[in-house]
Amino acid sequence: MRGAAYHIVVHKEGALESRQFRVPRWAARVIIAGAILLVLGLVTVSVLYGPIVVAAGRVPLLRSEIRELQGENARVLELAERLDEMEARYAHLRGMLGDGVNLPEVPRDSSRDSLFTAPPIMARVRDSTPSGPTMPQRWPLSVRSFRTRGLAAGDSVETHAGLDLAVPVGSDVRASGGGTVRRAGTDPEYGFFVLLAHPDGYETMYGHLSRVLVLQGDTVRLGQVIALSGNSGRSTAPHLHFEIRRDGRSIDPLTMVREGS
């Protein structure tokens, strides 16, 4: 006697005959149990290894985020180094001007130029220093400088109007003579600059500055710190561009001032 079984009938559409398959009950149970085990196995693998697969897929994204964080960290370190450098220069400047220097409050302004404008600072000067307007007579730098270019004239036009004096960024720039700030601001060629008016038609120009310490219309005295040197405008290296003019025409500064004066 044959055991219990399941019969499966397969009938093709349009055919006259059908095919029958006999599946023993034990075989059907084995197939069903195998299918259940396969499904359970797939579920187990998904639960155990699914998070690992998802995490592996995020690896490229995490690497990209790490590179961005490293770049930001490098920029933060660079800004910290610049801040330390500026604090050291500020301490040096305060030591040069004296411990008793009090800086006036500056009104906040959102304009671009005002971000680079600071209140005037009066450096320590000898009692014999004239306090009123004077002709240019003082070297504009206190630190040692290196002259990289002088006054030059072409056939019909002036090719270089003054002296280029190589100095570190942040060196103090002093008024060559007492006078009035005719202009102070920024220019495509000179960068940040100060133009002073002196008696007898004389003017002095200070260009490529990093910071302006006076305002247009201010009265300055001989030797006053009016700016800090820099590398702004059309400049290839840190230096001070210094001009002396009379009646609008440039004259060689070395005919009126000498380093150390």
C-alpha positions as CSV (number, residue, x, y, z in Angstrom):
1,M,0.0,0.0,0.0
2,R,1.4,3.3,-1.0
3,G,1.7,6.1,1.6
4,A,-0.2,9.3,1.7
5,A,0.9,11.9,-0.8
6,Y,0.0,15.1,-2.6
7,H,-1.0,15.1,-6.2
8,I,-0.1,18.1,-8.4
9,V,-1.9,18.4,-11.6
10,V,-0.4,20.5,-14.4
11,H,-2.7,21.3,-17.3
12,K,-1.4,23.3,-20.3
13,E,-3.9,25.6,-21.8
14,G,-5.4,24.1,-25.0
15,A,-3.9,20.7,-24.4
16,L,-6.2,17.6,-24.2
17,E,-4.2,15.8,-21.5
18,S,-2.9,16.9,-18.1
19,R,0.2,15.8,-16.3
20,Q,0.1,14.6,-12.7
21,F,2.9,14.6,-10.2
22,R,2.8,12.7,-7.0
23,V,4.7,14.2,-4.0
24,P,4.9,12.1,-0.9
25,R,3.7,13.9,2.2
26,W,7.1,13.5,3.9
27,A,8.8,15.1,0.8
28,A,6.4,18.0,0.9
29,R,7.1,18.5,4.6
30,V,10.8,18.5,3.9
31,I,10.4,21.1,1.1
32,I,8.2,23.3,3.4
33,A,10.6,23.0,6.3
34,G,13.5,23.8,4.0
35,A,11.7,26.9,2.7
36,I,11.0,28.1,6.2
37,L,14.6,27.6,7.2
38,L,15.8,29.5,4.2
39,V,13.5,32.4,5.0
40,L,14.6,32.4,8.6
41,G,18.2,32.3,7.5
42,L,17.7,35.3,5.2
43,V,16.0,37.2,7.9
44,T,18.9,36.4,10.4
45,V,21.5,37.4,7.9
46,S,19.7,40.7,7.2
47,V,19.4,41.4,11.0
48,L,23.0,40.5,11.8
49,Y,24.8,41.8,8.7
50,G,22.5,44.5,7.4
51,P,23.9,47.3,9.6
52,I,27.4,46.2,8.6
53,V,26.5,46.5,4.9
54,V,24.9,49.9,5.5
55,A,28.0,51.2,7.4
56,A,30.3,49.9,4.7
57,G,28.3,51.9,2.1
58,R,28.8,55.1,4.2
59,V,32.6,54.7,4.3
60,P,33.2,56.9,1.2
61,L,30.9,59.6,2.6
62,L,32.7,59.5,6.0
63,R,36.1,59.8,4.3
64,S,34.9,62.9,2.4
65,E,33.7,64.4,5.6
66,I,37.0,63.6,7.3
67,R,38.9,65.4,4.5
68,E,36.6,68.5,4.9
69,L,37.2,68.5,8.7
70,Q,40.9,68.3,8.2
71,G,40.8,71.2,5.8
72,E,38.8,73.3,8.2
73,N,41.1,72.4,11.0
74,A,44.1,73.5,8.9
75,R,42.3,76.9,8.3
76,V,41.6,77.2,12.0
77,L,45.3,76.6,12.8
78,E,46.3,79.2,10.2
79,L,44.0,81.8,11.6
80,A,45.3,81.0,15.1
81,E,48.9,81.6,13.9
82,R,47.9,84.9,12.3
83,L,46.1,86.0,15.5
84,D,49.3,85.1,17.5
85,E,51.4,87.1,15.1
86,M,49.1,90.1,15.2
87,E,49.0,90.0,19.1
88,A,52.8,89.9,19.1
89,R,53.0,92.9,16.7
90,Y,50.4,94.8,18.9
91,A,52.5,94.1,22.0
92,H,55.6,95.4,20.1
93,L,53.7,98.5,19.0
94,R,52.5,99.2,22.6
95,G,56.0,98.8,23.9
96,M,57.3,101.2,21.3
97,L,54.5,103.8,22.0
98,G,54.7,103.4,25.8
99,D,52.5,101.5,28.3
100,G,50.4,104.5,29.0
101,V,48.9,104.7,25.6
102,N,45.1,104.7,25.6
103,L,43.3,103.9,22.4
104,P,40.0,105.9,21.8
105,E,36.8,104.0,21.1
106,V,36.1,103.6,17.4
107,P,32.4,103.8,16.2
108,R,31.3,100.6,14.5
109,D,30.5,100.9,10.8
110,S,29.6,98.3,8.3
111,S,31.4,100.0,5.3
112,R,34.4,98.2,3.8
113,D,36.9,100.9,4.3
114,S,36.1,101.5,8.0
115,L,37.1,97.9,8.7
116,F,40.7,98.9,8.0
117,T,40.6,102.3,9.7
118,A,41.7,102.8,13.3
119,P,41.9,105.8,15.6
120,P,45.2,107.8,15.3
121,I,48.0,106.9,17.7
122,M,50.6,109.4,18.8
123,A,54.1,107.8,19.2
124,R,56.5,109.0,21.8
125,V,58.4,111.9,20.4
126,R,61.1,114.2,21.7
127,D,59.9,117.4,23.3
128,S,61.7,119.4,20.6
129,T,59.7,117.8,17.8
130,P,57.5,120.4,16.1
131,S,53.8,120.0,16.8
132,G,52.5,122.0,13.8
133,P,52.8,121.6,10.0
134,T,56.3,121.1,8.7
135,M,58.0,120.2,5.5
136,P,58.9,116.5,5.0
137,Q,62.1,115.8,6.9
138,R,61.8,112.5,8.7
139,W,62.4,108.9,7.4
140,P,58.9,107.2,7.4
141,L,60.1,104.0,9.1
142,S,61.6,103.2,12.5
143,V,62.8,99.7,11.6
144,R,65.5,99.0,9.2
145,S,64.4,98.8,5.5
146,F,65.8,97.8,2.2
147,R,65.4,100.0,-0.8
148,T,64.2,97.9,-3.7
149,R,63.2,100.6,-6.2
150,G,63.7,104.4,-6.5
151,L,62.3,107.3,-8.4
152,A,62.3,106.6,-12.1
153,A,61.2,108.6,-15.1
154,G,60.6,107.6,-18.7
155,D,60.7,109.7,-21.9
156,S,57.4,111.5,-21.3
157,V,55.8,109.9,-18.2
158,E,56.9,109.0,-14.8
159,T,57.4,105.2,-14.4
160,H,57.9,105.1,-10.6
161,A,57.0,108.0,-8.4
162,G,58.8,107.3,-5.2
163,L,60.7,104.8,-3.0
164,D,59.9,101.1,-2.4
165,L,61.2,100.1,1.1
166,A,61.0,96.4,1.9
167,V,59.9,95.9,5.5
168,P,57.8,93.2,7.3
169,V,54.1,93.5,7.3
170,G,52.9,95.5,10.4
171,S,55.9,97.8,10.7
172,D,55.0,101.3,11.9
173,V,54.8,104.0,9.3
174,R,55.4,107.6,10.6
175,A,54.5,111.0,9.2
176,S,57.5,112.4,7.4
177,G,56.3,115.9,8.4
178,G,53.5,117.6,10.2
179,G,50.4,118.3,8.3
180,T,46.8,117.3,7.4
181,V,45.4,114.0,6.1
182,R,44.3,115.0,2.7
183,R,43.1,111.5,1.8
184,A,43.1,108.1,3.4
185,G,41.5,105.0,1.9
186,T,42.1,102.4,-0.8
187,D,43.3,102.5,-4.4
188,P,43.8,99.7,-7.0
189,E,47.4,100.6,-7.4
190,Y,48.5,101.8,-4.0
191,G,46.2,99.5,-1.9
192,F,45.5,101.1,1.4
193,F,47.2,104.5,1.5
194,V,47.6,107.8,3.3
195,L,48.2,111.2,1.6
196,L,49.4,114.1,3.8
197,A,49.5,117.8,2.9
198,H,52.4,119.9,4.2
199,P,53.3,123.6,3.9
200,D,54.7,125.2,0.7
201,G,52.8,122.7,-1.6
202,Y,54.5,119.6,-0.3
203,E,52.7,116.2,0.0
204,T,53.8,112.8,1.1
205,M,52.2,109.5,0.0
206,Y,52.4,106.2,1.9
207,G,51.1,103.2,0.0
208,H,50.6,99.4,0.2
209,L,49.6,99.6,3.9
210,S,47.9,96.9,5.9
211,R,46.1,99.2,8.3
212,V,45.3,102.9,8.3
213,L,45.5,104.7,11.7
214,V,44.2,108.2,10.7
215,L,41.1,109.6,9.2
216,Q,40.7,112.1,6.4
217,G,40.9,115.7,7.8
218,D,43.0,114.7,10.8
219,T,46.0,116.8,11.8
220,V,49.2,114.9,12.4
221,R,52.5,115.9,13.8
222,L,56.0,115.0,12.7
223,G,56.9,111.4,13.6
224,Q,53.3,110.3,14.4
225,V,52.4,106.7,13.6
226,I,49.8,107.0,10.9
227,A,49.7,103.4,9.5
228,L,51.2,99.9,9.5
229,S,53.0,98.6,6.4
230,G,51.6,95.8,4.3
231,N,51.3,94.2,0.9
232,S,48.0,95.6,-0.4
233,G,47.2,96.9,-3.9
234,R,49.4,96.1,-6.8
235,S,52.3,94.7,-4.8
236,T,54.4,91.6,-5.1
237,A,56.0,91.6,-1.6
238,P,55.6,93.4,1.7
239,H,56.9,97.0,1.4
240,L,56.2,100.6,1.9
241,H,55.8,102.9,-1.1
242,F,56.9,106.4,-0.1
243,E,56.5,109.6,-2.2
244,I,57.3,113.2,-1.7
245,R,55.5,115.7,-4.1
246,R,55.6,119.4,-4.5
247,D,52.8,121.2,-6.4
248,G,51.7,117.8,-7.7
249,R,55.1,116.7,-9.1
250,S,57.1,114.0,-7.6
251,I,60.6,114.7,-6.3
252,D,63.3,112.2,-5.1
253,P,62.6,111.6,-1.4
254,L,66.3,111.1,-0.9
255,T,67.0,114.7,-1.6
256,M,65.0,115.6,1.6
257,V,65.1,112.6,4.0
258,R,67.6,110.0,4.9
259,E,67.2,106.7,6.7
260,G,67.7,107.1,10.4
261,S,66.6,110.8,10.4
